[in-house]
Amino acid sequence: MNLDITTCKGEGCKAKESCRRFLTYKEAVLNDADRIWLMSPPYKTNEDDKQSCEMYWAETQTNPAKEERNKRIHNRTTSRNIRTQH
């Protein structure tokens, strides 16, 4: 498991067992690894007692930041290749 992400302690979170940030935190604690974690739970609870979290990262979801970086690199490379062909 990748321990190089901002983790979450998941305190009071209903979705923590399926969130990569919490699962990575749990793994880091077991391995006594250095970690960076969110200082307070990032979720919000509405009046219907439903939670929403902008930091939720599904265990099966790929890293959105890495995907965006790879897309930019691909676009730059493609752009360079087009210019050198002309």
C-alpha positions as CSV (number, residue, x, y, z in Angstrom):
1,M,0.0,0.0,0.0
2,N,1.3,3.5,-0.9
3,L,2.1,5.4,2.3
4,D,3.0,8.5,0.4
5,I,-0.4,10.2,0.6
6,T,-2.2,12.4,3.0
7,T,-4.0,10.0,5.3
8,C,-7.1,10.4,7.4
9,K,-7.8,9.0,10.9
10,G,-11.4,8.5,9.9
11,E,-12.8,9.5,13.3
12,G,-16.6,9.3,13.1
13,C,-16.6,8.7,9.4
14,K,-19.1,6.3,8.0
15,A,-17.2,5.6,4.8
16,K,-13.7,5.1,6.3
17,E,-13.5,1.4,5.6
18,S,-13.7,2.0,1.9
19,C,-11.5,5.1,1.8
20,R,-7.9,4.8,0.7
21,R,-6.9,7.7,3.0
22,F,-8.1,5.9,6.1
23,L,-6.9,2.4,5.0
24,T,-3.4,3.9,4.3
25,Y,-3.4,5.5,7.7
26,K,-4.3,2.2,9.3
27,E,-1.5,0.4,7.3
28,A,1.0,3.1,8.3
29,V,0.1,2.7,12.0
30,L,0.6,-1.1,11.8
31,N,4.0,-0.6,10.1
32,D,5.0,2.3,12.4
33,A,5.6,4.4,9.3
34,D,6.0,8.1,9.1
35,R,2.8,9.7,7.8
36,I,1.0,12.9,7.1
37,W,-2.6,13.0,8.1
38,L,-5.5,15.4,8.0
39,M,-5.7,17.3,11.3
40,S,-9.5,17.1,11.5
41,P,-12.1,14.9,9.8
42,P,-12.7,16.4,6.3
43,Y,-16.3,15.3,6.0
44,K,-19.4,17.4,6.6
45,T,-22.6,16.1,8.0
46,N,-25.9,17.6,6.7
47,E,-29.2,18.0,8.6
48,D,-30.3,14.5,7.4
49,D,-27.2,13.0,9.1
50,K,-25.6,12.2,5.7
51,Q,-21.9,12.7,5.3
52,S,-20.0,14.1,2.3
53,C,-16.3,14.4,1.9
54,E,-14.3,16.2,-0.7
55,M,-11.2,14.2,0.3
56,Y,-12.8,10.8,0.0
57,W,-10.7,8.5,-2.2
58,A,-12.3,5.2,-2.9
59,E,-9.9,2.2,-2.4
60,T,-10.4,1.2,-6.1
61,Q,-10.1,4.7,-7.5
62,T,-6.8,5.7,-9.2
63,N,-4.9,8.7,-8.0
64,P,-6.7,11.7,-9.6
65,A,-3.6,14.0,-9.3
66,K,-1.4,11.4,-10.9
67,E,-3.9,10.9,-13.8
68,E,-4.0,14.7,-14.4
69,R,-0.2,14.9,-14.4
70,N,0.1,12.0,-16.8
71,K,-2.4,13.7,-19.1
72,R,-0.4,16.9,-19.1
73,I,2.8,15.0,-19.9
74,H,1.1,13.1,-22.7
75,N,-0.2,16.3,-24.2
76,R,3.2,18.0,-24.0
77,T,4.9,15.0,-25.6
78,T,2.3,14.8,-28.4
79,S,2.6,18.5,-29.0
80,R,6.4,18.3,-29.3
81,N,6.1,15.3,-31.7
82,I,3.7,17.2,-34.0
83,R,6.0,20.3,-34.1
84,T,9.1,18.2,-35.0
85,Q,7.3,16.4,-37.8
86,H,6.6,19.7,-39.7
